[in-house]
Amino acid sequence: MSTQRRGRPDDGGDRRTRIVAAAGRLFAEQGFDAVSLRQIAREANVDPALVHHYFDGKEALFSAAVALPADPGDLLAGLSASTSEGRGRYVAHAVLTLWEGPQRRVLAAFFRATIGSAARTRLLREVVRRRILVRVAEGLPYDEAERSLRASLAATQVVGFLLARYIVELEPIASLPAERAEELLAPALERHLTGPLPAPRGAASA
């Protein structure tokens, strides 16, 4: 059985663009961890050395494939210095500062385009899992499973907030001053990240 490759080395096209497109397809289909740079090179029909020429490792290529309008590393740059109790307020402030800034329209367009595409949604899930949730949960005084759960709960709060305020523009939350919106979001994030969680049903009687 023959397989038709998606590009030719001598087709005169942009090889970097082909590499990014191939990486996006593979990351969406298989996830970050399962994909190798050599596999991406085969998918793009280029020499593996060319991938290393354009990108400083798989993380850099992943960022290019997702095409985020903002770098999560920059957004959460000071998070490791915050205490566990202040984690939710820090995240709320970082999110509001970003979305209230000049990139607001670009971020909203990215959000809408991602929701409308299954492949982009899968890529974004990988970004959230690898580059945001791990950073938000780092240092919390719980085991790995609970840190992951708490970070995911906080993510649901942030995504719902962004959707209501900036995409759906649900009133009155859409018209709240940024400072007030931050004041309302922060306690919910604090509760998810550091507050007591409900015990599983039946745990008390077990």
N, CA and C of each residue as an Amber inpcrd file, in Angstrom:
protein
   618
   0.8610000  -1.1930000   0.0000000   0.0000000   0.0000000   0.0000000
   0.8890000   1.2320000   0.0000000   0.6820000   2.1030000  -0.9280000
   1.5050000   3.2930000  -1.0330000   0.8480000   4.4450000  -0.2970000
   1.6810000   5.3270000   0.2470000   1.1930000   6.5000000   0.9660000
   1.6800000   7.7410000   0.2670000   0.7610000   8.6110000  -0.0970000
   1.1360000   9.8390000  -0.7880000   1.5700000  10.8720000   0.2440000
   2.7570000  11.3830000   0.1110000   3.2430000  12.3930000   1.0320000
   2.6110000  13.7410000   0.7160000   2.6030000  14.6050000   1.7770000
   1.8710000  15.8640000   1.6440000   2.6890000  16.9600000   0.9790000
   3.9560000  16.7320000   0.7050000   4.7450000  17.7740000   0.0720000
   5.9490000  17.1760000  -0.6160000   6.6450000  17.9390000  -1.4250000
   7.8600000  17.4780000  -2.0990000   8.9920000  18.3990000  -1.7210000
  10.1920000  17.8500000  -1.5050000  11.3080000  18.6930000  -1.1030000
  11.6180000  19.7930000  -2.0960000  11.3440000  19.5470000  -3.3790000
  11.7030000  20.5280000  -4.3970000  10.4810000  21.2690000  -4.9260000
   9.4070000  21.3880000  -4.1240000   8.1930000  22.0210000  -4.6430000
   8.2410000  23.5360000  -4.5790000   9.3210000  24.0920000  -4.0180000
   9.4560000  25.5390000  -3.9670000   8.6200000  26.1810000  -2.8820000
   7.8840000  25.3800000  -2.0890000   7.0590000  25.9370000  -1.0270000
   7.8750000  26.2980000   0.1930000   7.2040000  26.8530000   1.1570000
   7.8500000  27.2580000   2.3940000   8.0170000  26.0200000   3.2710000
   9.2380000  25.5620000   3.4370000   9.4720000  24.3360000   4.1870000
   9.1450000  24.5150000   5.6690000   9.3960000  25.6820000   6.1890000
   9.0500000  25.9330000   7.5960000   7.5450000  25.8120000   7.8020000
   6.7790000  26.3590000   6.8740000   5.3250000  26.2740000   6.9670000
   4.8660000  24.8200000   6.9040000   5.5050000  24.0300000   6.0450000
   5.1520000  22.6170000   5.9560000   5.4390000  21.8950000   7.2700000
   6.5740000  22.2210000   7.8780000   6.9360000  21.5920000   9.1520000
   5.9220000  21.9390000  10.2330000   5.5460000  23.2160000  10.3170000
   4.5740000  23.6420000  11.3250000   3.2300000  22.9650000  11.0920000
   2.8090000  22.8930000   9.8390000   1.5260000  22.2550000   9.5270000
   1.5500000  20.7700000   9.8790000   2.6560000  20.1060000   9.5620000
   2.7740000  18.6830000   9.8830000   2.7750000  18.4730000  11.3900000
   3.4830000  19.3290000  12.0970000   3.5140000  19.2180000  13.5590000
   2.1240000  19.4250000  14.1440000   1.3950000  20.4020000  13.6220000
   0.0450000  20.6420000  14.1180000  -0.8560000  19.4330000  13.9390000
  -0.7640000  18.7910000  12.7750000  -1.5840000  17.6070000  12.5330000
  -1.2360000  16.4830000  13.5120000   0.0540000  16.2490000  13.6800000
   0.4720000  15.1310000  14.5270000   0.1970000  15.4020000  16.0070000
   0.4540000  16.6170000  16.4530000   0.1730000  16.9460000  17.8510000
  -1.3190000  16.8140000  18.1460000  -2.1600000  17.2480000  17.2050000
  -3.6020000  17.1620000  17.3980000  -4.0730000  15.7130000  17.4290000
  -3.4500000  14.8700000  16.6010000  -3.8780000  13.4750000  16.5040000
  -3.3500000  12.6150000  17.6470000  -2.1050000  12.8640000  18.0740000
  -1.4310000  11.9400000  18.9820000  -1.0350000  12.5420000  20.3200000
  -1.0820000  13.8720000  20.4440000  -0.6110000  14.4990000  21.6660000
   0.8740000  14.7910000  21.6130000   1.3250000  15.6730000  22.4850000
   2.7020000  16.1550000  22.4640000   3.7030000  15.0290000  22.7150000
   3.4730000  14.2460000  23.7540000   4.4690000  13.2710000  24.1870000
   4.6930000  12.1640000  23.1630000   3.6750000  11.8060000  22.3940000
   3.7830000  10.6730000  21.4760000   4.4590000  11.0310000  20.1520000
   4.7010000  12.2930000  19.9040000   5.2270000  12.7300000  18.6010000
   6.7090000  13.0780000  18.7290000   7.5070000  12.6060000  17.7870000
   8.9330000  12.9220000  17.7680000   9.2370000  13.9000000  16.6430000
  10.3640000  14.5870000  16.7560000  10.7780000  15.5070000  15.6960000
  11.0600000  14.7530000  14.4000000  11.5870000  13.5440000  14.4960000
  11.8420000  12.7490000  13.2990000  10.5290000  12.4010000  12.5980000
   9.5020000  12.1010000  13.3950000   8.1840000  11.7970000  12.8290000
   7.6020000  13.0250000  12.1270000   7.7920000  14.1750000  12.7270000
   7.3140000  15.4130000  12.1090000   8.0350000  15.6570000  10.7890000
   9.3300000  15.4000000  10.7640000  10.1010000  15.5750000   9.5290000
   9.5770000  14.6640000   8.4270000   9.2800000  13.4140000   8.7790000
   8.7210000  12.5030000   7.7730000   7.3730000  13.0060000   7.2690000
   6.5440000  13.4830000   8.1680000   5.2240000  13.9830000   7.7750000
   5.3390000  15.1850000   6.8480000   6.3240000  16.0370000   7.1190000
   6.5340000  17.2370000   6.2910000   7.3790000  16.9580000   5.0620000
   7.9350000  15.7310000   4.9870000   8.7930000  15.3330000   3.8750000
  10.0230000  16.2340000   3.7670000  10.7020000  16.4160000   4.9050000
  11.9440000  17.1860000   4.9350000  12.9780000  16.3990000   5.7220000
  14.2240000  16.7930000   5.5830000  15.2900000  16.1780000   6.3600000
  15.1250000  16.5670000   7.8310000  15.3230000  15.6310000   8.7690000
  15.1910000  15.9700000  10.1940000  16.0680000  17.1370000  10.6310000
  17.2170000  17.2910000   9.9980000  18.1000000  18.3930000  10.3620000
  17.4380000  19.7410000  10.1000000  16.5440000  19.7650000   9.1180000
  15.8730000  21.0180000   8.7940000  14.9200000  21.4420000   9.9100000
  14.3230000  20.4780000  10.5870000  13.4640000  20.8060000  11.7270000
  14.2820000  21.4880000  12.8090000  15.4730000  20.9420000  13.0790000
  16.3460000  21.5410000  14.0940000  16.8770000  22.8970000  13.6340000
  16.9850000  23.0730000  12.3350000  17.4450000  24.3570000  11.8080000
  16.4380000  25.4690000  12.1080000  15.1490000  25.1620000  11.9680000
  14.1200000  26.1690000  12.1670000  13.6530000  26.2950000  13.6200000
  13.7490000  25.2200000  14.3970000  13.1400000  25.2150000  15.7300000
  14.1040000  24.6660000  16.7730000  14.1350000  25.3260000  17.9140000
  15.0110000  24.9340000  19.0080000  14.2890000  23.9280000  19.9010000
  14.0200000  22.7500000  19.3510000  13.3910000  21.6890000  20.1120000
  11.8970000  21.5610000  19.8680000  11.3320000  20.5090000  20.4250000
   9.9280000  20.1920000  20.1890000   8.9900000  21.2100000  20.8330000
   9.3860000  21.7520000  21.9880000   8.5450000  22.7380000  22.6670000
   8.3510000  23.9760000  21.7990000   9.4410000  24.4330000  21.1630000
   9.3570000  25.6040000  20.2960000   8.4820000  25.3210000  19.0790000
   8.6060000  24.1320000  18.5290000   7.7860000  23.7590000  17.3810000
   6.3150000  23.6540000  17.7830000   6.0700000  23.1170000  18.9640000
   4.6960000  23.0260000  19.4560000   4.0760000  24.4180000  19.5770000
   4.8090000  25.3670000  20.1210000   4.3010000  26.7310000  20.2540000
   3.9790000  27.3280000  18.8940000   4.8300000  27.0690000  17.9060000
   4.5750000  27.5780000  16.5610000   3.3400000  26.9300000  15.9520000
   3.1360000  25.6340000  16.2130000   1.9930000  24.9280000  15.6510000
   0.6840000  25.4300000  16.2310000   0.6930000  25.7560000  17.5230000
  -0.5240000  26.2450000  18.1710000  -0.7760000  27.7070000  17.8310000
   0.2860000  28.4690000  17.6180000   0.1840000  29.8890000  17.2650000
  -0.5890000  30.6660000  18.3240000  -0.1710000  30.5250000  19.5880000
  -0.8260000  31.2620000  20.6620000  -0.5890000  32.7580000  20.5170000
  -1.6060000  33.5680000  20.8160000  -1.4110000  35.0160000  20.7690000
  -0.6460000  35.5500000  21.9700000  -0.4190000  34.7220000  22.9840000
   0.3640000  35.1310000  24.1530000   1.0890000  33.9090000  24.6980000
   2.2790000  34.1200000  25.2240000   3.0910000  33.0230000  25.7450000
   2.6990000  32.7430000  27.1940000   2.2230000  31.5150000  27.4990000
   1.8600000  31.2010000  28.8790000   3.0180000  31.3680000  29.8520000
   4.2380000  31.1120000  29.3800000   5.3910000  31.2890000  30.2440000
   5.5560000  32.7240000  30.6920000   5.3290000  33.6560000  29.7780000
   5.3930000  35.0770000  30.1360000   4.2410000  35.4590000  31.0550000
   3.0720000  34.9300000  30.7660000   1.8800000  35.2640000  31.5440000
   2.0370000  34.8480000  33.0020000   2.6800000  33.6970000  33.2360000
   2.8030000  33.1530000  34.5900000   4.2330000  33.2430000  35.1170000
   4.9830000  34.1970000  34.6050000   6.4130000  34.2690000  34.9120000
   6.6970000  34.3900000  36.4000000   5.8830000  35.1130000  37.1440000
   6.1490000  35.3230000  38.5650000   5.3920000  34.3940000  39.4840000
   4.7610000  33.3900000  38.9370000   3.8780000  32.5530000  39.7430000
   4.6210000  31.7480000  40.7920000   5.8190000  31.2640000  40.4760000
   6.5350000  30.4160000  41.4140000   6.9060000  31.1640000  42.6890000
   6.9520000  32.4900000  42.6260000   7.3240000  33.2740000  43.8030000
   6.1370000  33.5310000  44.7270000   4.9260000  33.2670000  44.2540000
   3.7460000  33.5410000  45.0720000   3.4960000  32.3900000  46.0310000
   2.8510000  32.6860000  47.1610000   2.5070000  31.6360000  48.1080000
   1.3160000  30.8500000  47.5900000   1.0820000  29.6890000  48.1650000
  -0.0660000  28.8820000  47.7480000  -1.3590000  29.6530000  47.9370000
  -1.4650000  30.3880000  49.0570000  -2.7020000  31.1040000  49.3370000
  -2.9550000  32.2480000  48.3680000  -1.9150000  32.8090000  47.7830000
  -2.0910000  33.9230000  46.8540000  -2.1330000  33.5050000  45.3990000
  -2.1190000  32.2080000  45.1600000  -2.0250000  31.6870000  43.7960000
  -3.2190000  32.1120000  42.9430000  -4.4330000  31.9810000  43.4840000
  -5.6300000  32.3280000  42.7160000  -5.6790000  33.7970000  42.3570000
  -5.2900000  34.6540000  43.2980000  -5.2930000  36.0970000  43.0120000
  -4.2640000  36.4390000  41.9510000  -3.1210000  35.7820000  41.9990000
  -2.1030000  36.0320000  40.9850000  -2.6230000  35.6550000  39.6040000
  -3.2250000  34.4770000  39.4860000  -3.7370000  34.0240000  38.2000000
  -4.8330000  34.9500000  37.6990000  -5.7400000  35.3440000  38.5860000
  -6.8120000  36.2540000  38.1890000  -6.2460000  37.5690000  37.6630000
  -5.2580000  38.1050000  38.3550000  -4.6530000  39.3700000  37.9200000
  -3.9650000  39.2060000  36.5680000  -3.2350000  38.1130000  36.3840000
  -2.5310000  37.8870000  35.1140000  -3.5160000  37.7610000  33.9560000
  -4.5920000  37.0090000  34.1610000  -5.5870000  36.8090000  33.1060000
  -6.2700000  38.1180000  32.7460000  -6.6960000  38.8740000  33.7600000
  -7.3830000  40.1480000  33.4810000  -6.4460000  41.1600000  32.8360000
  -5.2020000  41.2030000  33.2890000  -4.2470000  42.1430000  32.6910000
  -4.0510000  41.8420000  31.2130000  -3.9370000  40.5780000  30.8720000
  -3.7590000  40.1880000  29.4740000  -4.9900000  40.5240000  28.6420000
  -6.1600000  40.1190000  29.0810000  -7.3770000  40.2850000  28.2850000
  -7.8700000  41.7250000  28.2380000  -7.4890000  42.5430000  29.1810000
  -7.8750000  43.9500000  29.1340000  -6.8770000  44.7960000  28.3580000
  -5.8180000  44.1890000  27.8720000  -4.7860000  44.9170000  27.1470000
  -5.0410000  44.9830000  25.6530000  -4.0420000  45.4270000  24.8920000
  -4.2090000  45.6250000  23.4430000  -4.4340000  44.3430000  22.6510000
  -4.1660000  43.1740000  23.2510000  -4.3540000  41.9120000  22.5330000
  -5.7640000  41.3510000  22.6800000  -6.6500000  42.0970000  23.2880000
  -7.9840000  41.5650000  23.5810000  -8.6960000  41.0390000  22.3350000
  -8.6810000  41.7890000  21.2480000  -9.3980000  41.3570000  20.0420000
  -8.7380000  40.1480000  19.4050000  -7.4070000  40.0920000  19.4470000
  -6.6940000  38.9410000  18.9060000  -7.0050000  37.6980000  19.7360000
  -7.0140000  37.8500000  21.0530000  -7.3190000  36.7300000  21.9410000
  -8.7380000  36.2280000  21.7270000  -9.6800000  37.1590000  21.5750000
 -11.0720000  36.7600000  21.3460000 -11.2110000  36.0030000  20.0220000
 -10.5110000  36.4760000  18.9910000 -10.5660000  35.7940000  17.6970000
  -9.9570000  34.3950000  17.7990000  -8.8570000  34.2770000  18.5260000
  -8.2290000  32.9650000  18.7300000  -9.1830000  32.0350000  19.4790000
  -9.8390000  32.5470000  20.4820000 -10.7730000  31.7590000  21.2870000
 -11.9010000  31.2310000  20.3980000 -12.4860000  32.1040000  19.5840000
 -13.5960000  31.6910000  18.7180000 -13.1320000  30.6600000  17.6850000
 -11.9670000  30.8930000  17.0980000 -11.4670000  29.9640000  16.0830000
 -11.1570000  28.6010000  16.6880000 -10.6630000  28.5970000  17.9160000
 -10.3300000  27.3390000  18.5750000 -11.5860000  26.5410000  18.8970000
 -12.5990000  27.2080000  19.4060000 -13.8480000  26.5310000  19.7420000
 -14.4690000  25.8960000  18.5030000 -14.2810000  26.5240000  17.3570000
 -14.8840000  26.0230000  16.1260000 -14.0790000  24.9610000  15.4080000
 -12.9570000  24.5310000  15.9660000 -12.1020000  23.5560000  15.2890000
 -11.7080000  22.4580000  16.2670000 -12.0300000  21.2300000  15.9310000
 -11.6730000  20.1040000  16.8040000 -10.1620000  19.9550000  16.9220000
  -9.4550000  20.1300000  15.8070000  -7.9970000  19.9790000  15.8360000
  -7.3580000  21.0560000  16.7010000  -7.7960000  22.2880000  16.5530000
  -7.2350000  23.3810000  17.3620000  -7.5940000  23.2070000  18.8330000
  -8.7850000  22.6720000  19.1000000  -9.1700000  22.4170000  20.4850000
  -8.2490000  21.3880000  21.1210000  -7.9140000  20.3350000  20.3700000
  -7.0040000  19.3230000  20.9020000  -5.6150000  19.9110000  21.1540000
  -5.1550000  20.7560000  20.2480000  -3.8650000  21.4010000  20.4470000
  -3.8880000  22.2990000  21.6740000  -4.9580000  23.0720000  21.8120000
  -5.0470000  23.9650000  22.9610000  -5.0880000  23.1720000  24.2630000
  -5.7590000  22.0240000  24.2510000  -5.7950000  21.1790000  25.4440000
  -4.3800000  20.7630000  25.8450000  -3.5390000  20.4680000  24.8530000
  -2.1640000  20.1060000  25.1540000  -1.4070000  21.2860000  25.7650000
  -1.6480000  22.4910000  25.2440000  -1.0020000  23.6800000  25.7990000
  -1.4330000  23.8840000  27.2430000  -2.7390000  23.8240000  27.4720000
  -3.2510000  24.0400000  28.8250000  -2.6740000  23.0070000  29.7800000
  -2.6640000  21.7550000  29.3480000  -2.1820000  20.6840000  30.2250000
  -0.6930000  20.8240000  30.5210000   0.1150000  21.0890000  29.4880000
   1.5620000  21.0670000  29.6420000   2.1340000  22.3710000  30.1630000
   1.5990000  23.4960000  29.7200000   2.2640000  24.7650000  29.9710000
   1.5330000  25.6860000  30.9340000   0.2880000  25.3740000  31.2500000
  -0.4560000  26.2440000  32.1570000  -0.8120000  25.5220000  33.4480000
  -1.5040000  24.3880000  33.3570000  -1.9520000  23.7080000  34.5650000
  -0.7810000  23.2480000  35.4300000   0.2550000  22.7250000  34.8110000
   1.4200000  22.2890000  35.5800000   2.0340000  23.4580000  36.3330000
   2.0970000  24.6090000  35.6710000   2.6840000  25.8040000  36.3030000
   1.7960000  26.3130000  37.4310000   0.4940000  26.3230000  37.2110000
  -0.4290000  26.8090000  38.2370000  -0.4050000  25.9040000  39.4670000
  -0.2880000  24.5970000  39.2590000  -0.3440000  23.6420000  40.3690000
   0.9970000  23.4690000  41.0770000   2.0730000  23.9090000  40.4630000
   3.4110000  23.6760000  41.0160000   3.5330000  24.2820000  42.4140000
   3.9870000  23.4640000  43.3570000   4.2190000  23.9540000  44.7090000
   3.0340000  23.8710000  45.6440000   1.8590000  23.5210000  45.1380000
   0.7120000  23.3760000  46.0340000   0.9390000  22.1670000  46.9470000
   0.5170000  22.2530000  48.2150000   0.8520000  21.2090000  49.2000000
  -0.0540000  19.9860000  49.1400000  -0.1570000  19.3850000  47.9630000
  -0.9970000  18.2010000  47.7860000  -0.2330000  17.1910000  46.9430000
  -0.7800000  15.9750000  46.8480000  -0.1430000  14.9980000  45.9720000
  -0.4330000  15.3560000  44.5140000   0.2240000  14.6600000  43.6090000
   0.1390000  15.0100000  42.1820000  -1.2880000  14.9490000  41.6570000
  -2.0400000  13.9420000  42.0590000  -3.4150000  13.7960000  41.5720000
  -4.2790000  14.9640000  42.0110000  -4.1280000  15.3870000  43.2670000
  -4.9580000  16.4900000  43.7540000  -4.5140000  17.8180000  43.1630000
  -3.2220000  18.0010000  42.9650000  -2.7630000  19.2320000  42.3070000
  -3.3600000  19.3420000  40.9140000  -3.3470000  18.2320000  40.1820000
  -3.9090000  18.2310000  38.8340000  -5.4100000  18.5400000  38.8610000
  -6.1190000  17.9250000  39.7960000  -7.5470000  18.1750000  39.9130000
  -7.8300000  19.6290000  40.2330000  -7.1230000  20.1850000  41.1840000
  -7.3550000  21.5790000  41.5880000  -7.0320000  22.5490000  40.4520000
  -5.9490000  22.3110000  39.7440000  -5.6060000  23.1810000  38.6200000
  -6.6610000  23.1010000  37.5280000  -7.1860000  21.9080000  37.2780000
  -8.2340000  21.7480000  36.2660000  -9.5140000  22.4710000  36.6860000
  -9.8530000  22.4000000  37.9620000 -11.0260000  23.1220000  38.4550000
 -10.8470000  24.6290000  38.2830000  -9.6540000  25.1160000  38.5850000
  -9.3860000  26.5410000  38.3850000  -9.5060000  26.9120000  36.9120000
  -9.0550000  26.0170000  36.0250000  -9.1430000  26.2810000  34.5880000
 -10.5870000  26.4120000  34.1400000 -11.4880000  25.5760000  34.6940000
 -12.8970000  25.7010000  34.3090000 -13.4330000  27.0680000  34.6940000
 -12.9870000  27.5920000  35.8240000 -13.4320000  28.9080000  36.2730000
 -12.9390000  30.0040000  35.3290000 -11.6650000  29.9050000  34.9370000
 -11.0870000  30.9270000  34.0600000 -11.7290000  30.8810000  32.6730000
 -11.8570000  29.6870000  32.1020000 -12.4370000  29.5640000  30.7600000
 -13.8800000  30.0590000  30.7530000 -14.6510000  29.6730000  31.7530000
 -16.0290000  30.1420000  31.8260000 -16.1110000  31.6460000  31.9670000
 -15.2210000  32.2110000  32.7580000 -15.1920000  33.6600000  32.9450000
 -14.8590000  34.3780000  31.6430000 -13.8210000  33.8950000  30.9480000
 -13.4350000  34.5190000  29.6790000 -14.5610000  34.4190000  28.6520000
 -15.1920000  33.2610000  28.5980000 -16.2820000  33.0630000  27.6500000
 -17.4270000  34.0280000  27.9270000 -17.8110000  34.1520000  29.1890000
 -18.9430000  35.0030000  29.5450000 -18.6210000  36.4840000  29.3370000
 -17.4400000  36.9160000  29.7220000 -17.1120000  38.3490000  29.6920000
 -16.7070000  38.8400000  28.3070000 -15.8870000  38.0530000  27.6010000
 -15.2840000  38.5760000  26.3780000 -15.8460000  37.9860000  25.0840000
 -16.4180000  36.8070000  25.1340000 -16.9170000  36.1760000  23.9100000
 -18.4340000  36.3270000  23.8040000 -19.1600000  35.8460000  24.8030000
 -20.6240000  35.9850000  24.8220000 -21.0260000  37.3940000  25.2270000
 -20.1490000  38.0720000  26.0020000 -20.4070000  39.4240000  26.5290000
 -21.6960000  39.4480000  27.3440000 -21.7600000  38.5390000  28.2870000
 -22.9130000  38.4000000  29.1590000 -22.9140000  39.5060000  30.2030000
 -24.0200000  40.2250000  30.2670000 -24.1470000  41.2970000  31.2550000
 -24.7230000  40.7480000  32.5590000 -24.3420000  41.3430000  33.6890000
 -23.4950000  42.5370000  33.8350000 -21.9930000  42.2730000  33.8920000
 -21.5770000  41.0070000  33.8040000 -20.1530000  40.7260000  33.9740000
 -19.3090000  41.3540000  32.8710000 -19.8790000  41.4980000  31.6650000
 -19.1080000  42.0460000  30.5440000 -18.7390000  43.5040000  30.7590000
 -19.5610000  44.2410000  31.5180000 -19.3320000  45.6740000  31.6960000
 -18.6700000  46.0160000  33.0250000 -18.3440000  45.0220000  33.8130000
 -17.6860000  45.3050000  35.0850000 -16.3130000  45.9370000  34.8490000
 -15.9140000  46.8980000  35.6610000 -14.5320000  47.3780000  35.5790000
 -13.5690000  46.2190000  35.8210000 -12.4110000  46.2880000  35.2130000
 -11.4550000  45.1850000  35.3100000 -11.0860000  44.8850000  36.7580000
 -10.9270000  45.9260000  37.5580000 -10.5510000  45.7140000  38.9520000
 -11.6260000  44.9320000  39.6980000 -12.9040000  45.2470000  39.4340000
 -13.9920000  44.5480000  40.0920000 -14.0940000  43.1010000  39.5890000
 -13.8930000  42.9210000  38.3030000 -13.9240000  41.5680000  37.7480000
 -12.8360000  40.7070000  38.3840000 -11.6550000  41.2770000  38.5630000
 -10.5660000  40.5430000  39.2110000 -10.9120000  40.1980000  40.6510000
 -11.5230000  41.1440000  41.3710000 -11.9120000  40.8990000  42.7570000
 -12.9030000  39.7440000  42.8760000 -13.7550000  39.5840000  41.8720000
 -14.7660000  38.5300000  41.9080000 -14.2030000  37.1770000  41.4500000
 -13.2720000  37.2120000  40.5210000 -12.6970000  35.9640000  40.0060000
 -11.7080000  35.3410000  40.9820000 -10.8990000  36.1760000  41.6250000
  -9.8140000  35.6700000  42.4650000 -10.2660000  34.7240000  43.5780000
 -11.3110000  35.0500000  44.3420000 -11.6920000  34.1280000  45.4280000
 -12.1250000  32.7530000  44.9220000 -12.7810000  32.7100000  43.7590000
 -13.1880000  31.4170000  43.2010000 -11.9600000  30.5810000  42.8450000
 -10.9280000  31.2170000  42.2980000  -9.7010000  30.4940000  41.9790000
  -8.9850000  30.0450000  43.2500000  -8.9590000  30.9180000  44.2540000
  -8.3350000  30.5440000  45.5260000  -9.0170000  29.3180000  46.1240000
 -10.3440000  29.3080000  46.0520000 -11.0930000  28.1920000  46.6310000
 -10.7560000  26.8840000  45.9110000 -10.6750000  26.9380000  44.5840000
 -10.3540000  25.7230000  43.8350000  -8.9210000  25.2590000  44.0960000
  -8.0070000  26.2030000  44.2450000  -6.5930000  25.8440000  44.3560000
  -6.1690000  25.4740000  45.7770000  -6.7470000  26.1250000  46.7670000
  -6.2550000  25.9120000  48.1320000  -7.3460000  25.6490000  49.1580000
  -8.6070000  25.8190000  48.7980000  -9.6730000  25.5990000  49.7630000
 -10.0060000  24.1320000  49.9280000 -10.8290000  23.8130000  50.9340000
 -11.2190000  22.4110000  51.1310000 -12.1040000  21.9260000  49.9830000
 -11.8570000  20.7110000  49.5290000 -12.6810000  20.0950000  48.4920000
 -13.7150000  19.1920000  49.1520000 -14.8990000  19.0850000  48.5730000
 -15.8920000  18.1510000  49.1120000 -15.3600000  16.7200000  49.0900000
 -15.6410000  15.9990000  50.1530000 -15.2020000  14.6020000  50.2000000
 -16.0190000  13.7840000  49.2180000 -15.4340000  12.7640000  48.6030000
 -16.1970000  11.8860000  47.7090000 -17.3720000  11.2500000  48.4440000
 -18.4570000  11.0290000  47.7550000 -19.6250000  10.3900000  48.3760000
 -19.2410000   9.0370000  48.9560000 -19.6960000   8.8120000  50.1590000
 -19.4150000   7.5530000  50.8210000 -18.1030000   7.5190000  51.5530000
 -17.2740000   8.5770000  51.3860000 -15.9680000   8.5690000  52.0420000
 -16.1020000   8.6360000  53.5530000 -17.0970000   9.4000000  54.0290000
 -17.2450000   9.6020000  55.4680000 -17.6690000   8.3140000  56.1690000
 -18.4750000   7.4920000  55.4740000 -18.9710000   6.2740000  56.0890000
 -18.0960000   5.0590000  55.8230000 -17.0530000   5.2440000  54.9660000
 -16.1910000   4.1130000  54.6270000 -15.2670000   3.7710000  55.7920000
